[in-house]
Amino acid sequence: MAFWGTGKISKVTPILNPNQKQFLEDEQRYREKLDVLGKKDGSLSEMYVRKEQITDDPKLLDKHDSFYHTTKSLLVLFQIMGVMPIHRNPPIDNMPRTGYSWTSKQFFWALFIYSMETVIVVMVLKARVNQFVTNSDKRFDEAIYNVIFISLLFTHFLLPVASWRHGSQVAIFKNMWTNYQLKFLKVTGTAIVFPNLYPLTWGLCIFSWTLSIGVNLSQYYLQPDFELWYTVAYYPIIAMLNGFCSLWYINCNAFGTASKALAGFLQETLQREKPAQKLTEYRHLWMDLSHMMQQLGRAYSNMYGIYCLVIFFTTIIATYGSLSEIIDHGATYKEVGLFVIVFYCMGLLYIICNEAHHASLRVGLDFQTKLLNVNLTAVDGATQKEVEMFLVAISKNPPIMNLDGYANINRELITSNVSFMATYLVVLLQFKITEQRGLKVQQG
C-alpha cells in the first residue's frame, strides 16, 4: 500500500503525427498573435493589421503620378480613336483622378467617331460580300480568303461591348497606379522612376499607325481583289489592335520597373536589424502591385479575350489559305500577303504572352527568391513571422495576368494556341483533300 501511495507517476509524452504537430504549431502561433494584438501598445499590432486608407490630396497625387504623365500620349490616342473614352477628373477632394462616364464629352466624341467608322465598315463589308457572292469561282479556298477580311471587320462592331462596357474598371486600374506611386513614395522615400517610358510610349503610338498602314497597303498590293478604298476601313481596326498590344507592353514594363525598385528596398531592409516593421509596409506595397496586375486583366478582359480569338481564328485561316494555294498553284504574291497576316498575328500574341510572363516572374518569383534566402535563425522573431506572412501572401495572391477567369496570359497560352492551330489545320486540309477528290471524280 505504501508503494501505491508514495510512488511518482512519470508524465507520458504523447506521440503526434505530422498533421497533429502542424495543427498545434499553427494554434500556438495564432494564440501568440492574439496576445500581441491584445496588448495596449498598438505599435506591434501594425505588423498584422493594415492601416486605414487615407484619401490623399489630389494635387499631390497629380504631382507624383509619373506613370500617367509618361504614358499620357497613348491615353490621348485612344481618346481620339474613340477606343477608350476615359478622362482625367478635376483635382477635387474625394474624387478619383481618372473617371469614366457615359455622359462625358470623351464618350460622345467616341460615339461620333464610332458612327463615322461604322458607315465606312458597312460599305466595305457590303462590297466584299457582294464580291464573294457574284464571284464565279466558288472554291472553298476563295471562301476562306473572304472570311479572313470579313472577320476583321466584325471586330469593329464588338468595340462597345469589349471596350466601353469596362470603362469603369479601366478607370479603377488607372487610379490604382496613381495611388500606388504616392504610397510608394511615402513608404520608401523615393519616387518610382520609369526610364525611357515617355519616348517609348510616343514611339509605340506612331508605330501602331505606321504598322497599320504598312499591313493594309501590303494587302492592297499582294491581294488581287483588295481594292485601295477598302484600306480606309481596316486602318483604325489594325491600329486599335496595335494600340492594345502597346498598352499591354507598357503596363508590363511598368510592373517590372516598380517591382525592381521595391525589391531593391526590400533587399536593403533585410540587411538591417529588426526590419519587421518595414517589411510589413513592403508587404502591403507588394499586395497592391499584385492586385494591380490582376485588375489589368479584369479591366481589359473582354477586349483582350476577343483580341486573342481574332488572332487565333485569323492565323488558322490565313495559314491554311497560304498552304493550300501553294500546294495547288505554287507560291504567288497572294500567299505572301497571307503570310504577312500570319506573322503579324503571331507576333502580337507572342508580345502579349511573353511580357505577361516576364512581369509575373519579376513580381512573384524574384520576391520569393529573396525571402527564401533570408537566414531566419539570424533574425528576431517578429521578422521571422513577417517573412513567413510575406511568403504566404505571395502564394495566396499570385501575380498572374488573368482575363477575368477566361484565360491566363503567359507563355503556355502560346503553346496551347499553336497546338490547337495545328489540329484545326489538319481538319481543314482534310476538307481540301476531299474537295480535290470530288473534282477528280467529276472530271473523270
Secondary structure as GFF3:
##gff-version 3
##sequence-region A 1 444
A	DSSP	alpha_helix	2	6	.	.	.	ID=ss1
A	DSSP	alpha_helix	18	38	.	.	.	ID=ss2
A	DSSP	three_ten_helix	45	47	.	.	.	ID=ss3
A	DSSP	alpha_helix	58	63	.	.	.	ID=ss4
A	DSSP	alpha_helix	66	70	.	.	.	ID=ss5
A	DSSP	alpha_helix	72	81	.	.	.	ID=ss6
A	DSSP	beta_strand	87	88	.	.	.	ID=ss7
A	DSSP	beta_strand	98	99	.	.	.	ID=ss8
A	DSSP	alpha_helix	105	134	.	.	.	ID=ss9
A	DSSP	alpha_helix	140	157	.	.	.	ID=ss10
A	DSSP	alpha_helix	159	162	.	.	.	ID=ss11
A	DSSP	three_ten_helix	164	166	.	.	.	ID=ss12
A	DSSP	alpha_helix	167	188	.	.	.	ID=ss13
A	DSSP	alpha_helix	197	222	.	.	.	ID=ss14
A	DSSP	three_ten_helix	228	230	.	.	.	ID=ss15
A	DSSP	alpha_helix	231	270	.	.	.	ID=ss16
A	DSSP	alpha_helix	276	299	.	.	.	ID=ss17
A	DSSP	alpha_helix	301	329	.	.	.	ID=ss18
A	DSSP	alpha_helix	333	360	.	.	.	ID=ss19
A	DSSP	pi_helix	361	365	.	.	.	ID=ss20
A	DSSP	alpha_helix	366	372	.	.	.	ID=ss21
A	DSSP	three_ten_helix	376	378	.	.	.	ID=ss22
A	DSSP	alpha_helix	381	396	.	.	.	ID=ss23
A	DSSP	alpha_helix	411	443	.	.	.	ID=ss24
###
